[in-house]
Amino acid sequence: MYSRRHPFTARRRRFAPLTAASALLLAAISACSPGSSQTAGASLAALPSSDESRLSAYYDQSPKWRECGAPGFECATLKAPLDYDEPSAGDIDLAVSRHKATGPGKRLGSLLVNPGGPGGSAIGYLQSYAGIGYPAQVRARYDMVAVDPRGVARSAPVTCLDGKQMDTYTQTDVTPDDTGEQDRLTAAFKKFASGCETHDKTSARVLRHVSTVEAARDMDLVRAAVGDEKLNYVGASYGTFLGATYAGLYPDRVGRLVLDGAMDPALSARELNRQQTAGFETAFASFAKDCVARADCPLGTGTPDQAGERLKSFFTALDRTPIGTGDPDGRKLGEALATTGVIAAMYDEAAWPQLRDALSSAMKKKDGAGLLALSDSYYERDPDGTYTNLMFANAAVNCLDQPPSFTSPKEVEEALPSFEKASPVFGAGLAWSSLNCAHWPVPPTGEPHRITADGAAPIVVVGTTRDPATPYPWAKSLAAQLSSGRLLTYDGDGHTAYGRGSDCIDGAIDTYLLTGTPPTDGKRCS
């Protein structure tokens, strides 16, 4: 399933222009039980207060900061138990970075940030964007802090395949037309899953311990290490699930939490996947409406539905005959990479001109370079053919957090009509992509659950009405679950809302971070 990660990279972004990469991948979101589409009833329980004393060796750490990365940034390493239930099983290293408050004004503590994924590097996000791009008044009052979650980037990273293997994996046909193609897709998922356990010793060791609950517990170690009594946090996309999980485990330690582009932890995988599929369709319809009104639209004129039919026909043609890209490694643009390229541009309407150009080149000139570039930026593939560990960590966390969405091709086939109804353009591919956790080498440790965080301070939950990756109903649901949730709505396009050009949204969040006064529940901005 496509990832839930802050689109801070790959195109013009929030408070400052940046160019880098974002994240998506063929990974399931979560599940209740195979085939289930029901919501969860149980709530995440808070940890006992004795937990900190039991883990005092970890809570009493003092980070040794050193200069790292861009000027003004410091890094340190903290220890965390590999297994919180069995601390004697050994430690893992957590990479932490900070940019100290710049002043003037009284320091308000630390502000942890996470861009989502799962698998996005929080340190990369801090050093490339948040530490220099968040509003000056916020950076003046807070030490900006990030920790790469366990299994991610600098913190005991999971690795599954090498670059050439990943190139093959990303080109695998995810709309199989017959049993032979179904077998090849299943084999690709099996190879990926097996590689995560066998590629190296680090992956094999941490693969059973990269859950969101464990990552949230790690954040509490960071909170203690930087000397804060409460956790102040801005999480985007999957980062909202991580932040809400923290609130559920430690409601009395919640400071000022912003959950932007919220997930709904109570839904089963099939329903999450279907709703995300519908979210991408909604985003595409918005793009198509804008496109068909332009003389140079590669999808022609007419209605958004007609544009969608033309795009689907183009994908079908690429499934039969991929086109050239000029890629030095010889990759051609087939249906899988083209679909990824289009979906990548759905995360931010600022990418629509780039997508129009890429589609024009591919559809009219048989040049797939533009769509391949969009796909590569989303998969975090570098020009030298190497990949970051984003996609590996994404699958590792998702497949551990919940049982698989589907356990067999037969189950996917039975669900196809509902996915194709949700999105005639993307439905089939997103349904088949949800099969990736079916052969995961370690059993899941979680289930869907509600998060109420009873007793927590006000938590701001932000939803965007035409968000493709975290559909707006998820924000409404999470805000309603949280006993202190305050829903803040952005009526607009793209993934997440903070810093996307709405003075109303930015002002409400900045005021909350600086004064502790949350927006009125139900406040709506455009």
C-alpha positions in Angstrom: 0.0 0.0 0.0 1.2 3.5 -0.6 2.8 5.1 2.3 1.5 7.7 4.7 4.4 10.1 4.9 4.7 13.9 5.0 5.3 15.2 1.5 8.0 17.6 2.7 10.3 16.7 -0.2 10.3 16.3 -4.0 8.6 19.6 -4.7 7.9 23.1 -3.2 7.1 22.6 0.4 5.6 24.2 3.5 7.6 27.1 4.8 10.6 26.9 2.5 11.4 25.4 -0.9 13.1 22.1 -0.8 14.1 19.4 -3.3 14.5 15.8 -2.1 12.5 12.7 -2.0 9.3 11.5 -0.3 8.0 8.0 0.2 5.6 5.5 -1.0 5.6 1.8 -1.3 3.6 -1.3 -2.0 2.8 -2.2 1.6 -0.2 -3.1 3.6 -1.5 -0.7 6.1 -2.9 -2.9 8.9 -5.6 -5.5 9.6 -8.0 -6.9 12.1 -7.9 -10.4 10.9 -7.5 -11.7 7.3 -10.5 -10.6 5.3 -11.9 -8.5 8.1 -13.5 -5.1 7.4 -14.7 -4.3 10.9 -13.5 -1.6 13.2 -11.8 -2.4 16.5 -13.5 -2.0 19.8 -10.6 -2.3 22.3 -8.7 0.7 23.4 -4.9 1.1 23.8 -4.1 0.8 27.5 -1.8 3.3 29.3 1.4 1.8 30.6 1.8 1.6 34.4 3.8 4.3 36.2 6.2 1.7 37.4 7.4 1.1 33.9 9.9 4.0 34.1 11.6 2.8 37.3 11.8 -0.8 35.8 13.7 0.7 32.9 15.7 3.2 34.9 19.0 2.4 33.2 17.5 3.7 29.9 15.6 6.6 31.4 18.7 7.9 33.2 20.8 8.4 30.1 22.5 11.7 29.3 23.0 12.2 25.6 26.5 13.2 24.5 25.9 15.7 21.7 28.3 16.3 18.9 28.1 18.5 15.8 26.7 16.7 12.7 25.1 17.3 9.4 24.3 20.9 8.5 25.6 23.8 10.7 23.7 24.2 13.9 22.7 20.6 14.2 23.9 18.1 16.9 23.6 14.4 17.1 23.7 11.8 19.8 23.0 8.1 20.3 20.7 6.6 23.0 20.3 3.0 24.0 16.9 1.4 24.0 16.0 -2.2 25.0 15.6 -4.4 22.0 12.6 -6.0 23.7 10.8 -3.9 26.3 9.3 -7.1 27.9 12.8 -8.6 28.2 15.3 -5.8 28.7 18.0 -8.4 29.3 17.8 -9.4 25.7 20.1 -6.6 24.7 20.0 -3.0 23.4 19.6 -1.2 20.1 21.1 2.2 19.2 18.7 5.1 18.6 20.0 8.0 16.5 18.9 11.5 17.8 19.4 14.9 16.4 18.5 18.4 17.5 18.7 22.1 16.6 18.7 24.2 19.7 16.2 27.0 20.2 17.4 30.2 18.5 15.7 32.7 20.7 14.5 35.3 21.6 11.9 34.3 24.2 11.8 31.8 26.9 12.6 28.3 25.8 9.5 26.0 25.8 11.3 22.7 25.8 11.9 20.3 22.9 9.6 19.8 19.9 9.9 16.3 18.4 9.0 15.9 14.8 8.3 12.9 12.6 7.4 12.9 8.9 5.7 9.5 8.8 6.1 6.6 6.5 6.5 4.4 8.4 10.1 4.4 7.4 10.7 8.1 6.9 13.9 9.4 8.5 13.0 12.0 11.2 16.6 13.1 11.3 16.6 13.7 7.6 13.4 15.6 7.9 14.7 17.7 10.7 18.0 18.6 9.1 16.6 19.1 5.6 13.5 20.9 6.5 11.9 21.2 10.0 15.0 22.5 11.7 15.3 25.4 9.3 11.9 25.6 7.7 9.4 25.6 10.6 8.2 29.1 11.5 10.9 31.2 13.1 8.9 31.9 16.2 8.5 28.2 16.8 12.2 27.5 16.2 13.0 30.4 18.5 11.3 28.8 21.5 11.8 25.1 21.0 14.8 22.8 20.6 13.8 21.0 17.4 14.5 17.3 18.0 14.2 14.1 15.9 14.8 10.4 16.5 14.9 7.9 13.7 12.5 5.2 14.8 13.9 1.8 15.3 14.5 0.0 12.0 14.7 3.3 10.2 17.7 5.1 8.6 20.3 5.6 11.4 18.6 3.5 14.1 19.3 -0.2 13.5 18.0 -0.1 9.9 16.1 -3.0 8.3 17.5 -3.9 4.9 15.8 -6.4 2.5 17.2 -6.2 -1.0 20.1 -4.6 -2.9 19.6 -1.9 -5.5 19.3 -4.2 -8.6 16.8 -6.4 -6.7 14.8 -3.4 -5.7 14.7 -2.2 -9.4 13.2 -5.6 -10.3 10.8 -5.4 -7.3 9.5 -1.9 -8.2 8.8 -3.0 -11.8 6.8 -6.1 -10.8 3.3 -6.1 -12.4 0.8 -5.4 -9.6 -2.3 -5.9 -11.9 -1.9 -9.6 -12.8 -4.0 -10.7 -15.7 -3.6 -14.5 -15.2 -2.4 -17.1 -12.7 1.2 -16.9 -14.1 1.4 -13.2 -13.3 -0.2 -13.8 -9.9 2.5 -16.3 -9.2 5.3 -13.9 -10.2 3.8 -11.2 -8.0 3.5 -13.6 -5.0 7.1 -14.7 -5.6 8.3 -11.0 -5.6 6.5 -10.4 -2.2 8.1 -13.6 -0.8 11.6 -12.7 -2.0 11.2 -9.2 -0.4 9.9 -10.6 2.9 12.6 -13.3 3.1 15.3 -10.8 2.3 14.2 -8.6 5.3 15.1 -11.5 7.6 18.3 -12.8 5.8 19.9 -9.7 4.2 22.1 -8.9 7.3 22.4 -9.5 11.0 20.9 -6.1 12.0 17.7 -6.8 10.0 17.4 -10.3 11.4 17.8 -9.1 15.0 15.4 -6.1 14.9 12.7 -7.4 12.6 10.5 -8.6 15.5 10.9 -5.4 17.4 10.1 -2.5 15.1 6.4 -2.0 16.0 4.8 1.4 16.4 4.2 0.7 20.1 7.9 0.1 20.6 8.8 3.2 18.6 6.5 5.2 20.8 8.1 3.9 23.9 11.5 4.9 22.5 10.1 8.4 22.1 9.5 8.5 25.8 13.2 7.7 26.4 14.1 10.6 24.2 11.7 12.9 26.1 13.4 12.0 29.3 16.9 12.3 27.8 16.3 15.9 26.7 15.0 16.8 30.1 11.3 17.4 29.4 8.4 16.4 31.7 6.0 16.4 28.8 6.3 15.4 25.1 5.7 18.2 22.6 5.4 16.7 19.1 4.4 17.4 15.5 3.7 14.2 13.6 2.6 14.0 10.0 0.8 11.1 8.2 1.9 7.8 9.8 3.6 10.1 12.4 0.1 10.8 13.7 -0.4 7.1 14.5 3.0 7.2 16.2 2.0 10.3 18.2 -1.5 9.0 19.1 0.1 5.7 20.2 2.4 7.7 22.5 -0.6 9.6 23.9 -2.4 6.3 24.5 0.6 4.8 26.4 1.5 7.9 28.3 -1.5 10.2 28.5 -0.1 12.1 31.6 3.0 13.0 29.6 1.3 14.6 26.7 2.3 18.2 26.2 1.4 19.9 22.9 0.7 17.3 20.2 -0.2 18.1 16.6 -1.3 15.1 14.5 -1.4 16.3 10.9 -2.8 14.1 8.1 -4.3 11.7 10.7 -4.7 7.9 10.5 -7.5 6.0 12.1 -6.0 3.2 14.2 -9.3 1.4 14.7 -10.0 0.4 11.1 -9.1 -3.0 9.7 -6.6 -3.2 6.8 -9.2 -3.9 4.2 -11.2 -0.8 5.1 -8.1 1.3 5.5 -6.9 0.2 2.1 -10.2 0.8 0.4 -10.5 4.2 1.9 -7.0 5.1 0.9 -7.8 3.9 -2.6 -10.8 6.2 -2.6 -8.6 9.0 -1.4 -6.3 8.7 -4.3 -9.3 8.7 -6.6 -10.5 11.9 -5.0 -7.1 13.5 -5.4 -6.9 12.4 -9.1 -10.4 13.7 -9.8 -9.2 17.1 -8.5 -6.1 17.0 -10.6 -8.1 15.9 -13.7 -10.7 18.7 -13.2 -7.8 21.2 -13.3 -6.1 19.4 -16.2 -9.0 19.1 -18.6 -9.6 22.8 -18.4 -6.2 23.5 -19.9 -5.4 23.4 -23.6 -2.3 21.3 -23.1 -3.8 18.6 -20.9 -2.4 15.3 -21.9 -5.6 13.6 -20.8 -7.7 15.6 -23.3 -10.9 17.5 -22.6 -14.2 16.5 -21.1 -14.9 15.3 -17.6 -12.6 14.0 -14.9 -14.1 10.5 -15.4 -13.2 10.6 -19.0 -9.7 11.7 -18.1 -9.4 8.8 -15.7 -10.5 6.4 -18.5 -7.8 7.7 -20.8 -5.2 7.3 -18.0 -6.3 3.8 -17.3 -6.0 3.0 -21.0 -2.5 4.4 -21.0 -1.6 2.2 -18.1 -3.0 -0.8 -19.9 -0.9 0.0 -23.0 2.2 0.2 -20.8 1.4 -3.2 -19.3 1.6 -4.6 -22.8 4.5 -2.6 -24.1 6.7 -0.5 -21.8 8.3 2.6 -23.2 11.9 4.0 -23.1 13.2 6.3 -20.4 16.8 6.9 -21.2 17.7 5.3 -17.9 21.4 4.3 -17.8 20.4 1.1 -16.1 18.1 0.2 -18.9 14.8 0.5 -17.0 11.7 1.0 -19.1 8.4 2.6 -18.0 5.8 -0.1 -17.5 2.5 0.1 -15.8 3.9 -0.3 -12.2 6.4 2.5 -12.4 4.0 4.8 -14.3 1.3 4.3 -11.7 3.7 5.1 -8.9 4.8 8.3 -10.7 1.2 9.5 -11.0 0.3 8.7 -7.5 3.5 10.4 -6.2 2.2 13.7 -7.7 -1.2 13.3 -5.9 0.4 14.2 -2.6 0.9 17.8 -3.5 -1.0 20.0 -6.0 2.3 21.9 -6.6 3.5 18.8 -8.5 0.6 18.9 -10.9 2.5 20.9 -13.6 5.3 18.4 -13.4 2.8 15.5 -13.8 1.2 17.1 -16.8 4.6 17.5 -18.4 5.6 13.9 -17.6 2.3 12.5 -18.9 2.6 14.6 -22.1 6.1 13.2 -22.8 5.1 9.7 -22.0 1.7 9.6 -23.9 2.7 11.8 -26.9 6.4 11.2 -27.3 6.9 7.8 -25.8 9.4 9.2 -23.4 8.9 7.8 -19.9 11.7 9.8 -18.2 9.4 12.2 -16.4 7.2 9.6 -14.8 10.2 7.5 -13.9 11.8 10.5 -12.1 8.6 10.9 -10.1 8.5 7.3 -9.2 12.2 7.3 -8.2 11.8 10.3 -6.0 9.0 8.5 -4.2 10.9 5.2 -3.8 13.9 7.2 -2.7 16.1 5.7 -5.4 19.3 7.7 -6.0 20.8 8.1 -9.5 23.5 5.6 -8.7 20.9 2.9 -8.3 20.9 2.7 -4.5 17.8 3.0 -2.3 17.4 4.3 1.2 15.9 1.8 3.7 12.5 3.7 3.6 10.6 0.9 1.8 12.1 -1.9 3.9 11.2 -0.2 7.1 7.8 0.7 5.8 6.9 -3.0 5.2 8.6 -4.2 8.4 6.6 -1.9 10.6 3.3 -2.4 8.8 3.5 -6.1 8.7 4.4 -6.3 12.4 1.8 -3.8 13.6 -1.2 -5.9 12.2 -2.0 -9.2 10.5 -1.9 -9.1 6.7 -4.7 -7.6 4.7 -4.9 -10.6 2.5 -3.4 -14.1 2.8 -3.9 -15.4 -0.8 -4.5 -14.2 -4.3 -8.1 -15.6 -4.0 -8.9 -13.2 -1.2 -7.6 -10.3 -3.4 -9.7 -11.4 -6.3 -12.8 -11.5 -4.1 -12.1 -7.9 -2.9 -11.3 -6.5 -6.4 -14.8 -5.2 -7.2 -14.9 -3.1 -4.1 -11.5 -1.6 -4.7 -12.3 -0.9 -8.4 -15.5 0.8 -7.3 -13.4 3.0 -4.9 -11.1 3.8 -7.8 -11.5 2.7 -11.4 -8.0 4.0 -12.1 -6.0 2.7 -9.2 -8.2 0.1 -7.5 -6.8 -3.1 -8.9 -3.2 -2.2 -8.3 -3.8 -1.0 -4.7 -5.7 -4.2 -3.9 -3.0 -6.5 -5.2 -0.3 -4.4 -3.5 -2.0 -5.2 -0.2 -0.9 -8.8 -0.5 2.7 -8.0 0.5 2.5 -9.0 4.2 1.0 -12.4 3.4 4.3 -14.2 3.7 6.1 -12.0 6.2 8.7 -14.0 8.1 7.7 -12.9 11.6 4.2 -12.9 13.2 2.4 -9.7 13.8 2.2 -8.4 17.3 -0.7 -5.9 17.1 -4.3 -5.5 16.2 -6.5 -2.5 15.3 -7.6 -0.6 18.4 -9.1 2.7 19.5 -6.9 5.3 21.1 -8.6 7.4 23.8 -5.7 8.7 25.8 -7.9 9.5 28.8 -6.5 12.3 30.8 -4.2 13.8 28.1 -3.9 17.5 27.5 -5.7 18.8 24.3 -4.4 17.1 21.2 -4.8 18.9 17.8 -5.8 16.5 15.0 -5.6 18.0 11.5 -7.4 16.6 8.4 -7.4 17.8 4.8 -10.6 17.3 2.9 -9.0 15.9 -0.3 -6.0 14.2 1.2 -5.1 11.2 -1.0 -3.0 9.1 1.5 -4.8 9.8 4.8 -8.4 10.5 3.8 -10.3 13.1 5.8 -12.7 10.7 7.6 -9.6 9.3 9.4 -8.9 12.6 11.0 -12.5 12.9 12.1 -12.5 9.5 13.6 -9.2 9.9 15.5 -10.3 13.3 16.9 -13.5 11.6 18.1 -11.6 8.7 19.7 -9.2 10.9 21.6 -10.8 12.1 24.8 -9.1 15.5 24.4 -9.0 15.6 20.6 -9.6 18.9 18.8 -10.3 18.5 15.0 -8.8 21.2 12.7 -9.9 20.9 9.1 -8.2 22.2 6.0 -10.5 22.4 3.0 -8.0 21.7 0.2 -5.9 19.4 -1.8 -2.7 17.5 -1.0 -1.4 15.4 1.9 -1.3 17.2 5.3 -2.1 20.8 6.0 0.4 22.6 8.3 2.5 25.0 6.2 0.7 24.4 2.9 -0.3 28.0 2.4 -3.2 28.4 4.7 -2.6 31.3 7.2 -5.6 30.0 9.1 -4.1 26.5 9.6 -0.6 27.8 10.3 -1.8 30.4 12.7 -4.0 28.0 14.7 -1.1 25.5 15.0 1.6 28.1 15.8 -0.6 29.6 18.5 -1.2 26.2 20.1 2.6 25.3 20.0 3.6 28.7 21.4 0.8 29.3 24.0 -0.8 25.9 24.6 -4.2 27.2 23.5 -5.7 24.7 21.0 -8.1 25.8 18.2 -11.8 25.4 18.8 -12.9 21.9 18.1 -14.3 21.7 14.5 -12.4 24.9 13.3 -12.3 24.9 9.5 -9.8 26.6 7.2 -9.1 27.0 3.5 
